[in-house]
Amino acid sequence: MTSANDPAAGQAETALRELLDLLRRGAPAEEFARPAADARTAGADARAQERVEDATAVALDIRRTLDQHRRREAELTALFDTAGDLAALRDLDAVLRAIVRRARMLLGTDVAYLTLNDPAAGDTFMRVTDGSVSAAFQQLRLGMGEGLGGLVAQSARPYASSDYRTDDRFRHTETIDSGVREEGLRGILGVPLRVGTRVIGVLYAADRQVRAFAPDAVALLSSLADHAAVAIDSARLLEETRAALVELGVATERARAQSEAMRLAAETHDRLTHLVLRGGDVADVAREVAALLRGSLVVHDADGLELARVAADPIVPSAHALAASRSGGRAVAVDGVWVCAVLAGPELLGSLTLGGRPDLTDSDRRLFERAGLVTALLLLLRRSIAHAEDRVRGELLADLLTPGHPGRVRDTGSLSLRARKLGVVLTRPHGVVVMHCDAALRSRLAVEAARRARALDGLAGLYQGRVVLLAPTAQTAPTDGPTDGPGVLARTLAADLGQALGTAVTVGAAGPAADPDGLPDVHAEALRCLEALHALGHTGYGAGLPDLGFLGVLLGDRADVNGYVRRTLGAVIDYDARRGTELVLTLEAYFAHGSSLTRTKDALHVHVNTVVQRLERIGQILGEDWNAPARALEIQLALRILSVSEVRGGGVGTRG
């Protein structure tokens, strides 16, 4: 019976032909259910429907078989291509990128990536990625045993997770989990990269949705991982071979260069040694070294003072380069300029700066460093001479600061003559500063103070267990405020010497003394200032007695009360004089009535708002902390002195 006489048979044949057409076109699996559904809709009987459903099942089996064959063919093609890449290995990175890309393509995942173990760090790091969009993910490092990949690297076994975020089989860390979240990964498969029995890394395939990886996917990724491991090991062997050939090729040249360098170093040593033995100085060494190195050279001492310069413009060595040379004990280059620290053990004596030679050979660099050693010897000799001079200066300082015996006249003429021989002019006014630091660093403080004193045309040394510095000053009498007098010098020395020694240096200052006879009293005043700084907890600071407010007035032998009032209230007094206001009077009433606004306005016979406005103006002139306890005490003392001075006609200020 034909399909024309049997409608059910005709419907079945139509369905079968449609199934064959779907197989031919390679249609998706879900479309294979349509012929059976069409037959039912057309009213096919049960027998015809059964035939169509059986045919559909067979067609789906055939489709699965064809898919498997196609997939296997693609896998084999990829493996053969990978093997071909290995045979023509030139660039390891390119081969690894190709393997990761093929892993992603064959497994149909969103992302594929490869990590390598770092034996030194004890972890594994991201080497190659494909399909990744997260910078944080691409820079991940996994500790051994951490996460899925760390467990694969540690155990040398493949692991898969259909949803890594919720999988508690693995040791989760915030770093790894945040990277995985940022990349949006869910399903992850990782297989080890093995070279023999050694695991060198992990190859991964991952999806941004939940996915269970079948055994054939694990087998395929493992095959690709084997190829990647071969590529890495082959590249390592190739690199080692190339390195051995290069090393063998340069061995003779290296030996010849070392021999020439030794000859040049011996010749240079002889020339510099002969130069020093015949009495050459730092400038002579600089000229010789500049000629040998065919460049320009500048020599500085530890304070940055230029000692010699050959064929160069004035230059200051880079602080960064000098620090690097000092810590490493080698010459270093920054921006085409070479710097070598001149050292005596850990102590910095100075520096050499070489220009015109951006590239130095190893032998030239050693020559430059040898010049640093010779310069260190010369600077040490120079310092020994300076130390001898410092002892003479220290003896003179002690004689100047020691009070004369009662009834005996000091021989100031002899003292002045000794001072002139050292370049110190005692006819100029001189200030005295007394310094204190940790006892272990006192000798270094004395050396630094002596260097600073020479620059100031002064004297420095140890006196009565303290480091003392005597220096000329332009200031001839105490003034209304800190200018260029001893107080300014004290603050400068406290900051500079504290930085040089790396510890707190406290400095008390006094003066100036108009003649040598006044120096003992000025020294005693500077010592009281230093003790006051310690008592006030101002360790590491420098000041003169005028800087200590009323405490300085109490401690000073030459009580400058007028200067104290001017420093404390001068701005308010001047404001009253210019504007015709009564701010000083308001301050007196305010403090006299216990800082009460109500009692103050009654005493002044003004409105309370007027009192408030005046106090606000005082705050603008003296600063917002004028009413703080310490400032208020100083202001009240100045007001009392002002009142007494006006009664006595002292005239420290004029009220408006």
VEXDREN-2710 file (C-alpha; in Angstrom, 1 decimal):
% VEXDREN-2710
k/r/px/py/pz
1/MET/0.0/0.0/0.0
2/THR/1.5/3.3/-1.0
3/SER/1.4/6.5/0.8
4/ALA/-1.2/7.8/-1.6
5/ASN/-3.6/5.1/-0.4
6/ASP/-2.4/5.2/3.3
7/PRO/-2.3/8.8/4.7
8/ALA/-0.6/7.6/7.9
9/ALA/2.2/6.0/6.0
10/GLY/2.6/9.2/4.0
11/GLN/2.9/11.3/7.1
12/ALA/5.6/9.0/8.5
13/GLU/7.6/9.1/5.3
14/THR/7.4/12.9/5.3
15/ALA/8.7/12.9/8.9
16/LEU/11.5/10.6/8.0
17/ARG/12.6/12.7/5.1
18/GLU/12.6/15.8/7.3
19/LEU/14.8/14.0/9.9
20/LEU/17.3/13.1/7.2
21/ASP/17.3/16.7/6.0
22/LEU/18.0/17.9/9.6
23/LEU/20.9/15.4/9.8
24/ARG/22.2/16.7/6.5
25/ARG/22.1/20.3/7.6
26/GLY/23.6/19.5/11.1
27/ALA/20.6/21.2/12.8
28/PRO/20.5/21.7/16.6
29/ALA/19.2/18.8/18.7
30/GLU/16.1/20.6/19.7
31/GLU/14.8/20.8/16.1
32/PHE/14.7/17.0/15.8
33/ALA/11.5/16.9/17.9
34/ARG/9.6/18.9/15.3
35/PRO/8.8/16.1/12.8
36/ALA/7.1/13.9/15.5
37/ALA/5.1/16.9/16.7
38/ASP/4.0/17.7/13.1
39/ALA/2.9/14.1/12.6
40/ARG/0.8/14.2/15.8
41/THR/-0.7/17.5/14.7
42/ALA/-1.6/16.0/11.3
43/GLY/-3.5/13.1/13.0
44/ALA/-1.1/10.2/12.4
45/ASP/-2.2/7.0/14.1
46/ALA/-0.3/5.4/16.9
47/ARG/1.8/3.1/14.7
48/ALA/2.9/6.0/12.5
49/GLN/3.8/8.1/15.5
50/GLU/5.8/5.2/17.0
51/ARG/7.8/4.9/13.7
52/VAL/8.5/8.6/13.7
53/GLU/9.6/8.6/17.3
54/ASP/11.9/5.6/16.7
55/ALA/13.4/7.3/13.7
56/THR/13.9/10.5/15.8
57/ALA/15.8/8.6/18.4
58/VAL/18.0/7.0/15.8
59/ALA/18.6/10.4/14.1
60/LEU/19.7/11.9/17.4
61/ASP/22.1/9.0/18.1
62/ILE/23.5/9.5/14.6
63/ARG/23.8/13.3/15.3
64/ARG/25.6/12.7/18.6
65/THR/28.0/10.2/16.9
66/LEU/28.7/12.8/14.1
67/ASP/29.3/15.5/16.7
68/GLN/31.7/13.3/18.6
69/HIS/33.6/12.5/15.4
70/ARG/33.8/16.2/14.4
71/ARG/34.9/17.2/17.9
72/ARG/37.5/14.4/18.0
73/GLU/38.7/15.5/14.6
74/ALA/39.0/19.1/15.8
75/GLU/40.8/18.0/18.9
76/LEU/43.3/15.9/16.9
77/THR/43.8/18.7/14.5
78/ALA/44.6/21.1/17.4
79/LEU/46.9/18.6/18.9
80/PHE/48.7/18.1/15.6
81/ASP/48.9/21.9/15.1
82/THR/50.4/22.3/18.6
83/ALA/52.9/19.6/17.9
84/GLY/53.8/21.4/14.7
85/ASP/54.3/24.6/16.6
86/LEU/56.6/22.8/19.0
87/ALA/58.7/21.5/16.2
88/ALA/59.3/25.1/14.9
89/LEU/59.6/26.6/18.4
90/ARG/60.9/30.1/18.3
91/ASP/58.8/32.1/20.8
92/LEU/57.6/30.4/24.0
93/ASP/55.0/33.1/24.7
94/ALA/53.5/32.7/21.2
95/VAL/53.2/28.9/21.7
96/LEU/51.7/29.2/25.1
97/ARG/49.1/31.7/23.8
98/ALA/48.2/29.4/21.0
99/ILE/47.7/26.5/23.4
100/VAL/45.5/28.6/25.7
101/ARG/43.5/29.9/22.8
102/ARG/43.0/26.3/21.4
103/ALA/41.9/25.1/24.9
104/ARG/39.3/27.8/25.0
105/MET/38.1/27.1/21.5
106/LEU/38.0/23.2/21.8
107/LEU/36.2/23.2/25.2
108/GLY/33.9/26.1/24.2
109/THR/34.6/28.1/27.3
110/ASP/34.6/31.8/27.9
111/VAL/38.1/32.0/29.3
112/ALA/41.3/29.8/29.3
113/TYR/44.5/30.6/31.1
114/LEU/47.8/29.1/32.3
115/THR/49.8/29.6/35.5
116/LEU/53.4/28.7/36.2
117/ASN/54.9/27.8/39.6
118/ASP/57.4/30.1/41.3
119/PRO/59.6/27.9/43.5
120/ALA/61.4/30.9/45.1
121/ALA/58.1/32.5/46.2
122/GLY/56.4/29.2/46.9
123/ASP/53.3/30.0/44.8
124/THR/51.9/30.0/41.2
125/PHE/51.4/33.1/39.0
126/MET/49.3/33.9/36.0
127/ARG/51.4/33.5/32.8
128/VAL/48.9/33.6/29.8
129/THR/45.2/34.3/29.5
130/ASP/42.7/34.2/26.6
131/GLY/39.2/35.8/26.9
132/SER/40.0/37.5/30.3
133/VAL/38.7/41.0/30.8
134/SER/39.8/41.7/34.4
135/ALA/43.2/43.2/35.0
136/ALA/43.2/42.0/38.7
137/PHE/42.4/38.5/37.5
138/GLN/45.3/38.6/35.0
139/GLN/47.7/39.4/37.8
140/LEU/46.6/36.8/40.4
141/ARG/49.1/34.8/42.4
142/LEU/47.9/31.6/44.1
143/GLY/49.6/30.1/47.1
144/MET/50.2/26.3/47.0
145/GLY/47.0/24.6/48.1
146/GLU/44.9/27.8/47.7
147/GLY/41.9/27.8/45.5
148/LEU/41.3/25.2/42.7
149/GLY/44.5/26.1/40.9
150/GLY/46.7/26.1/44.0
151/LEU/45.4/22.6/44.8
152/VAL/46.1/21.3/41.3
153/ALA/49.6/22.7/41.5
154/GLN/50.2/21.1/44.9
155/SER/48.6/17.7/44.3
156/ALA/49.4/17.3/40.5
157/ARG/45.8/16.1/39.9
158/PRO/43.1/17.7/37.7
159/TYR/40.2/19.3/39.5
160/ALA/36.9/20.6/38.2
161/SER/34.1/22.7/39.8
162/SER/30.8/23.3/38.2
163/ASP/30.4/26.5/40.4
164/TYR/33.6/27.5/42.1
165/ARG/32.0/30.3/44.1
166/THR/29.9/27.8/46.1
167/ASP/32.3/24.9/46.1
168/ASP/33.6/24.3/49.6
169/ARG/36.1/21.6/48.5
170/PHE/38.7/24.3/47.9
171/ARG/40.5/26.7/50.3
172/HIS/39.0/30.1/49.4
173/THR/41.0/33.3/49.9
174/GLU/39.8/36.9/49.5
175/THR/42.4/37.7/46.8
176/ILE/41.5/34.7/44.7
177/ASP/37.7/35.0/45.2
178/SER/37.7/38.7/44.4
179/GLY/39.6/38.1/41.2
180/VAL/37.2/35.3/40.2
181/ARG/34.2/37.5/41.0
182/GLU/35.6/40.3/39.0
183/GLU/36.2/38.0/36.0
184/GLY/32.7/36.6/36.5
185/LEU/33.8/32.9/36.5
186/ARG/31.6/30.0/37.7
187/GLY/32.6/26.7/36.2
188/ILE/36.4/26.0/36.3
189/LEU/38.5/23.1/35.2
190/GLY/42.3/22.9/35.9
191/VAL/44.9/20.3/34.9
192/PRO/48.6/20.1/35.9
193/LEU/51.5/20.9/33.6
194/ARG/54.0/18.1/34.2
195/VAL/57.7/17.7/33.2
196/GLY/58.5/14.2/34.2
197/THR/57.2/13.9/37.8
198/ARG/57.6/17.6/38.4
199/VAL/54.6/20.0/38.2
200/ILE/55.5/23.3/36.7
201/GLY/52.1/24.9/36.4
202/VAL/48.4/24.6/35.7
203/LEU/46.2/24.9/32.5
204/TYR/42.6/26.1/33.0
205/ALA/39.3/26.3/31.1
206/ALA/36.5/28.3/32.7
207/ASP/33.0/29.5/32.0
208/ARG/31.1/32.5/33.3
209/GLN/28.1/30.2/34.0
210/VAL/27.6/27.0/35.9
211/ARG/29.1/24.1/34.0
212/ALA/29.9/20.5/34.7
213/PHE/33.0/19.3/32.8
214/ALA/32.8/15.8/31.2
215/PRO/35.7/13.3/31.4
216/ASP/36.5/13.8/27.7
217/ALA/37.0/17.6/28.4
218/VAL/39.4/16.8/31.2
219/ALA/41.3/14.4/28.9
220/LEU/41.5/17.0/26.1
221/LEU/42.7/19.8/28.4
222/SER/45.3/17.3/29.9
223/SER/46.6/16.6/26.4
224/LEU/47.0/20.3/25.7
225/ALA/48.7/20.7/29.1
226/ASP/51.2/18.0/28.2
227/HIS/52.1/19.9/25.0
228/ALA/52.4/23.2/27.0
229/ALA/54.8/21.5/29.4
230/VAL/56.9/20.2/26.6
231/ALA/57.0/23.7/25.0
232/ILE/58.2/25.2/28.3
233/ASP/60.8/22.6/29.0
234/SER/62.1/22.7/25.4
235/ALA/62.3/26.5/25.6
236/ARG/64.3/26.2/28.8
237/LEU/66.7/23.7/27.3
238/LEU/67.1/25.8/24.2
239/GLU/67.8/28.9/26.3
240/GLU/70.4/27.0/28.4
241/THR/72.1/25.8/25.2
242/ARG/72.2/29.3/23.7
243/ALA/73.5/30.7/27.0
244/ALA/76.2/28.1/27.1
245/LEU/77.3/28.9/23.5
246/VAL/77.3/32.6/24.3
247/GLU/79.3/32.1/27.4
248/LEU/81.8/29.9/25.6
249/GLY/82.1/32.5/22.8
250/VAL/82.9/35.4/25.2
251/ALA/85.2/33.5/27.5
252/THR/88.3/34.4/25.7
253/GLU/87.3/38.1/25.3
254/ARG/86.4/38.3/29.0
255/ALA/89.8/36.9/30.0
256/ARG/91.5/39.4/27.8
257/ALA/89.4/42.3/29.1
258/GLN/90.1/41.2/32.7
259/SER/93.8/41.1/32.0
260/GLU/93.8/44.6/30.5
261/ALA/91.7/45.9/33.4
262/MET/94.2/44.5/35.9
263/ARG/97.1/46.1/34.1
264/LEU/95.3/49.5/33.9
265/ALA/94.3/49.3/37.6
266/ALA/97.9/48.6/38.7
267/GLU/99.2/51.4/36.5
268/THR/96.5/53.8/37.9
269/HIS/97.3/52.8/41.5
270/ASP/101.0/53.5/40.9
271/ARG/100.3/56.9/39.4
272/LEU/97.8/58.0/42.1
273/THR/100.1/56.7/44.9
274/HIS/103.1/58.5/43.5
275/LEU/101.0/61.7/43.3
276/VAL/100.0/61.5/47.0
277/LEU/103.5/60.6/48.2
278/ARG/105.0/63.7/46.5
279/GLY/102.5/65.9/48.4
280/GLY/99.6/66.3/45.9
281/ASP/96.3/67.6/47.1
282/VAL/92.6/66.9/46.2
283/ALA/92.9/69.2/43.1
284/ASP/95.9/67.3/41.8
285/VAL/94.1/63.9/42.2
286/ALA/91.0/65.4/40.4
287/ARG/93.1/66.5/37.4
288/GLU/94.8/63.1/37.1
289/VAL/91.6/61.2/37.4
290/ALA/89.7/63.4/34.9
291/ALA/92.6/62.9/32.4
292/LEU/92.6/59.1/32.9
293/LEU/88.8/58.8/32.5
294/ARG/88.6/61.4/29.7
295/GLY/85.8/63.3/31.4
296/SER/85.0/66.2/33.8
297/LEU/85.3/65.9/37.5
298/VAL/84.0/67.8/40.6
299/VAL/85.0/67.0/44.2
300/HIS/82.8/68.0/47.2
301/ASP/83.2/67.5/50.9
302/ALA/80.5/66.1/53.2
303/ASP/78.8/69.4/53.5
304/GLY/78.5/69.8/49.7
305/LEU/81.3/72.4/49.6
306/GLU/83.3/72.2/46.3
307/LEU/86.9/71.3/46.8
308/ALA/88.1/70.9/43.2
309/ARG/86.7/71.1/39.7
310/VAL/88.2/70.0/36.4
311/ALA/86.7/70.8/33.0
312/ALA/83.2/71.1/34.5
313/ASP/80.5/73.6/35.4
314/PRO/79.5/73.9/39.0
315/ILE/77.3/70.9/39.9
316/VAL/75.7/69.5/43.0
317/PRO/75.7/65.7/43.1
318/SER/72.3/64.0/43.1
319/ALA/71.2/63.2/46.7
320/HIS/69.6/60.0/45.5
321/ALA/72.8/58.9/43.7
322/LEU/75.0/59.8/46.6
323/ALA/72.8/57.8/49.0
324/ALA/72.8/54.8/46.7
325/SER/76.6/55.0/46.3
326/ARG/77.1/55.3/50.0
327/SER/74.9/52.3/50.8
328/GLY/76.2/50.1/48.1
329/GLY/79.9/51.2/48.2
330/ARG/79.9/51.5/44.4
331/ALA/79.8/54.4/41.9
332/VAL/76.3/54.9/40.5
333/ALA/75.0/56.7/37.4
334/VAL/72.0/59.1/37.3
335/ASP/71.0/60.9/34.1
336/GLY/74.4/60.3/32.5
337/VAL/76.4/61.6/35.5
338/TRP/78.5/59.2/37.7
339/VAL/78.7/59.8/41.5
340/CYS/81.0/58.0/43.9
341/ALA/80.7/58.5/47.7
342/VAL/84.0/59.1/49.4
343/LEU/83.9/57.0/52.5
344/ALA/85.9/56.2/55.6
345/GLY/84.1/53.1/56.8
346/PRO/80.5/54.1/57.1
347/GLU/81.3/57.8/57.4
348/LEU/80.7/60.1/54.4
349/LEU/83.7/62.4/53.8
350/GLY/82.6/63.8/50.4
351/SER/81.8/62.8/46.8
352/LEU/83.2/62.6/43.3
353/THR/81.0/63.6/40.3
354/LEU/82.1/62.5/36.8
355/GLY/80.6/64.0/33.7
356/GLY/81.0/63.5/30.0
357/ARG/81.1/59.7/30.3
358/PRO/77.5/58.4/30.4
359/ASP/78.8/54.8/29.8
360/LEU/81.8/53.5/31.9
361/THR/83.4/50.2/31.3
362/ASP/84.0/48.0/34.3
363/SER/87.7/48.9/34.4
364/ASP/86.9/52.6/34.2
365/ARG/84.3/52.3/36.9
366/ARG/86.8/50.5/39.2
367/LEU/89.3/53.3/38.4
368/PHE/86.7/55.9/39.4
369/GLU/86.0/54.1/42.6
370/ARG/89.8/53.8/43.3
371/ALA/90.0/57.6/42.9
372/GLY/87.4/57.8/45.7
373/LEU/89.6/55.8/48.0
374/VAL/92.6/58.0/47.3
375/THR/90.4/61.1/47.9
376/ALA/89.3/59.6/51.2
377/LEU/92.9/59.3/52.3
378/LEU/93.6/63.0/51.4
379/LEU/90.4/64.2/53.2
380/LEU/91.3/62.2/56.3
381/LEU/94.8/63.8/56.3
382/ARG/93.1/67.2/55.8
383/ARG/90.8/66.4/58.7
384/SER/93.7/65.5/60.9
385/ILE/95.2/68.8/60.3
386/ALA/91.8/70.5/61.0
387/HIS/91.5/68.5/64.2
388/ALA/94.9/69.9/65.4
389/GLU/93.7/73.4/64.6
390/ASP/90.4/72.6/66.4
391/ARG/92.3/71.7/69.5
392/VAL/94.0/75.1/69.4
393/ARG/90.7/76.8/68.8
394/GLY/89.1/74.8/71.7
395/GLU/91.9/75.9/74.1
396/LEU/91.3/79.6/73.1
397/LEU/87.5/79.1/73.5
398/ALA/88.0/77.8/77.0
399/ASP/90.2/80.7/78.0
400/LEU/87.7/83.2/76.6
401/LEU/84.8/81.6/78.5
402/THR/86.5/81.1/81.8
403/PRO/85.7/83.9/84.3
404/GLY/88.7/85.9/85.6
405/HIS/89.9/85.6/89.2
406/PRO/88.7/88.3/91.5
407/GLY/91.1/91.1/91.7
408/ARG/93.0/89.9/88.6
409/VAL/92.7/91.6/85.2
410/ARG/92.2/89.3/82.2
411/ASP/94.9/89.6/79.5
412/THR/92.4/90.4/76.7
413/GLY/95.2/91.6/74.5
414/SER/96.8/88.2/74.5
415/LEU/93.5/86.6/73.8
416/SER/92.7/88.9/70.9
417/LEU/96.2/88.2/69.4
418/ARG/95.7/84.4/69.6
419/ALA/92.2/84.9/68.1
420/ARG/93.5/86.9/65.1
421/LYS/96.0/84.2/64.3
422/LEU/93.0/81.9/63.9
423/GLY/91.0/84.4/61.8
424/VAL/88.7/85.4/64.7
425/VAL/88.1/89.1/65.3
426/LEU/87.1/89.6/68.9
427/THR/86.4/93.3/68.5
428/ARG/83.2/92.3/66.8
429/PRO/80.1/91.4/69.0
430/HIS/79.9/87.7/69.6
431/GLY/77.1/85.4/70.6
432/VAL/77.5/82.1/72.5
433/VAL/75.5/78.9/71.9
434/VAL/75.6/75.8/74.1
435/MET/74.6/72.5/72.5
436/HIS/73.4/69.1/73.9
437/CYS/72.8/65.7/72.4
438/ASP/73.1/62.0/73.4
439/ALA/76.4/61.5/75.2
440/ALA/77.4/58.8/72.6
441/LEU/77.3/61.3/69.8
442/ARG/78.9/64.2/71.7
443/SER/82.3/63.8/69.9
444/ARG/80.5/63.9/66.5
445/LEU/78.6/66.9/67.6
446/ALA/81.9/68.6/68.5
447/VAL/83.3/67.9/65.0
448/GLU/80.2/69.2/63.2
449/ALA/80.2/72.3/65.4
450/ALA/83.9/73.0/64.7
451/ARG/83.2/72.7/61.0
452/ARG/80.3/75.1/61.3
453/ALA/82.4/77.5/63.4
454/ARG/85.1/77.7/60.8
455/ALA/82.5/78.7/58.2
456/LEU/81.2/81.4/60.6
457/ASP/84.7/82.7/61.5
458/GLY/84.1/81.6/65.1
459/LEU/85.3/79.0/67.6
460/ALA/83.9/75.7/68.8
461/GLY/84.9/73.0/71.3
462/LEU/84.1/71.2/74.5
463/TYR/83.8/73.4/77.6
464/GLN/82.7/72.1/81.0
465/GLY/81.3/68.9/79.3
466/ARG/79.2/70.8/76.8
467/VAL/79.7/71.6/73.1
468/VAL/80.0/75.4/72.8
469/LEU/80.2/77.6/69.7
470/LEU/81.2/81.2/69.7
471/ALA/80.3/83.2/66.5
472/PRO/80.1/86.9/65.5
473/THR/76.7/88.4/65.1
474/ALA/75.5/91.6/63.4
475/GLN/73.2/92.2/66.4
476/THR/74.7/94.6/69.0
477/ALA/72.0/94.6/71.6
478/PRO/68.8/92.6/72.3
479/THR/65.9/93.7/70.2
480/ASP/62.1/93.4/70.2
481/GLY/62.1/90.1/68.5
482/PRO/64.2/87.3/66.9
483/THR/66.3/88.7/64.0
484/ASP/69.8/87.6/63.0
485/GLY/71.0/87.2/66.6
486/PRO/72.0/84.2/68.6
487/GLY/68.4/82.9/68.8
488/VAL/68.2/82.5/65.1
489/LEU/71.7/80.8/65.0
490/ALA/70.5/78.4/67.8
491/ARG/67.4/77.4/65.8
492/THR/69.4/76.9/62.6
493/LEU/72.1/74.8/64.4
494/ALA/69.4/72.7/66.2
495/ALA/67.8/71.8/62.9
496/ASP/71.0/71.3/60.8
497/LEU/73.1/69.4/63.3
498/GLY/70.1/67.3/64.4
499/GLN/69.7/66.2/60.8
500/ALA/73.4/65.6/60.3
501/LEU/73.7/63.5/63.5
502/GLY/70.3/61.8/63.1
503/THR/69.3/62.7/66.7
504/ALA/67.8/65.6/68.7
505/VAL/70.2/68.5/69.3
506/THR/69.1/71.1/71.8
507/VAL/70.8/74.6/71.5
508/GLY/70.6/77.5/74.0
509/ALA/72.0/80.9/72.9
510/ALA/72.8/84.2/74.5
511/GLY/74.5/87.5/73.6
512/PRO/76.0/89.2/72.0
513/ALA/78.9/90.3/74.1
514/ALA/80.5/93.5/72.9
515/ASP/84.0/92.5/74.1
516/PRO/85.9/89.4/75.4
517/ASP/85.3/90.4/79.0
518/GLY/81.5/89.8/78.6
519/LEU/81.8/86.3/77.1
520/PRO/81.8/84.4/80.5
521/ASP/78.5/86.0/81.5
522/VAL/77.0/85.4/78.1
523/HIS/78.1/81.8/78.2
524/ALA/76.5/81.4/81.6
525/GLU/73.3/82.9/80.2
526/ALA/73.3/80.5/77.2
527/LEU/73.8/77.6/79.6
528/ARG/70.7/78.7/81.6
529/CYS/68.8/79.0/78.4
530/LEU/69.7/75.4/77.5
531/GLU/68.7/74.1/80.9
532/ALA/65.4/76.0/80.6
533/LEU/64.7/74.3/77.2
534/HIS/65.2/70.9/78.8
535/ALA/63.0/71.9/81.8
536/LEU/60.3/73.0/79.4
537/GLY/60.5/69.7/77.4
538/HIS/61.8/71.5/74.3
539/THR/64.4/68.9/73.4
540/GLY/65.7/69.2/69.9
541/TYR/64.9/72.9/69.6
542/GLY/67.1/76.0/69.7
543/ALA/66.4/79.4/71.2
544/GLY/67.7/82.4/73.0
545/LEU/66.4/83.7/76.3
546/PRO/64.2/86.4/74.5
547/ASP/62.5/83.5/72.8
548/LEU/61.4/82.0/76.1
549/GLY/59.0/84.9/77.0
550/PHE/58.8/86.0/80.6
551/LEU/60.9/82.9/81.6
552/GLY/63.8/84.4/79.6
553/VAL/63.3/87.7/81.4
554/LEU/63.6/85.9/84.8
555/LEU/66.6/83.8/83.8
556/GLY/68.6/86.5/82.0
557/ASP/71.3/88.6/83.7
558/ARG/70.4/91.5/81.5
559/ALA/66.6/91.6/82.0
560/ASP/65.2/93.4/78.9
561/VAL/61.7/94.1/80.3
562/ASN/61.0/96.8/77.7
563/GLY/61.8/94.3/74.9
564/TYR/59.6/91.7/76.6
565/VAL/56.6/94.1/76.7
566/ARG/57.2/95.1/73.1
567/ARG/57.3/91.4/72.0
568/THR/54.2/90.5/73.9
569/LEU/52.0/93.6/73.6
570/GLY/53.7/95.8/71.0
571/ALA/51.2/95.1/68.2
572/VAL/48.2/96.0/70.5
573/ILE/50.0/99.2/71.8
574/ASP/50.7/100.3/68.2
575/TYR/47.1/99.6/67.1
576/ASP/45.8/101.8/70.0
577/ALA/48.3/104.5/69.0
578/ARG/47.2/104.5/65.3
579/ARG/43.5/104.1/65.8
580/GLY/42.8/105.9/69.1
581/THR/41.3/102.7/70.6
582/GLU/41.5/101.3/74.1
583/LEU/42.5/97.7/73.6
584/VAL/45.2/97.7/76.2
585/LEU/42.8/99.2/78.7
586/THR/40.3/96.6/77.8
587/LEU/42.8/93.8/78.4
588/GLU/43.7/95.2/81.8
589/ALA/40.0/95.4/82.9
590/TYR/39.3/91.9/81.4
591/PHE/42.1/90.2/83.4
592/ALA/41.5/92.3/86.5
593/HIS/37.9/91.2/86.7
594/GLY/38.6/87.4/86.3
595/SER/37.8/87.3/82.5
596/SER/34.2/88.2/83.2
597/LEU/32.6/90.1/80.3
598/THR/29.9/91.6/82.6
599/ARG/32.2/93.0/85.2
600/THR/34.6/94.2/82.4
601/LYS/31.9/96.2/80.7
602/ASP/30.8/97.7/84.0
603/ALA/34.4/98.8/84.8
604/LEU/34.8/100.3/81.3
605/HIS/31.2/101.8/81.3
606/VAL/30.6/100.3/77.8
607/HIS/28.1/97.8/76.4
608/VAL/29.0/94.1/76.6
609/ASN/29.0/93.9/72.8
610/THR/31.7/96.5/72.7
611/VAL/33.8/94.4/75.1
612/VAL/33.3/91.3/72.8
613/GLN/34.2/93.3/69.7
614/ARG/37.4/94.6/71.3
615/LEU/38.4/91.1/72.5
616/GLU/37.8/89.8/69.0
617/ARG/40.1/92.5/67.6
618/ILE/42.7/91.6/70.1
619/GLY/42.5/88.0/69.0
620/GLN/43.0/89.1/65.4
621/ILE/46.1/91.0/66.4
622/LEU/47.7/88.6/68.9
623/GLY/46.4/85.3/67.5
624/GLU/43.5/83.1/68.5
625/ASP/45.4/81.5/71.4
626/TRP/45.9/84.8/73.2
627/ASN/43.6/83.7/76.0
628/ALA/45.2/80.3/76.5
629/PRO/46.7/79.9/80.0
630/ALA/50.4/80.2/79.0
631/ARG/49.8/83.2/76.6
632/ALA/47.4/84.8/79.1
633/LEU/50.0/84.6/81.9
634/GLU/52.6/86.3/79.6
635/ILE/50.2/89.0/78.6
636/GLN/49.2/89.8/82.2
637/LEU/52.9/90.0/83.2
638/ALA/53.5/92.4/80.3
639/LEU/50.5/94.5/81.3
640/ARG/51.9/94.8/84.9
641/ILE/55.3/95.8/83.6
642/LEU/53.7/98.3/81.2
643/SER/51.7/99.8/84.1
644/VAL/54.7/100.1/86.4
645/SER/56.8/101.6/83.5
646/GLU/54.2/104.3/82.9
647/VAL/54.0/105.1/86.5
648/ARG/57.8/105.4/86.6
649/GLY/58.0/107.1/83.2
650/GLY/59.7/104.2/81.6
651/GLY/57.9/104.7/78.3
652/VAL/57.8/101.2/76.8
653/GLY/54.7/102.0/74.8
654/THR/52.2/104.7/74.2
655/ARG/48.5/104.1/74.8
656/GLY/45.9/105.4/72.4
END
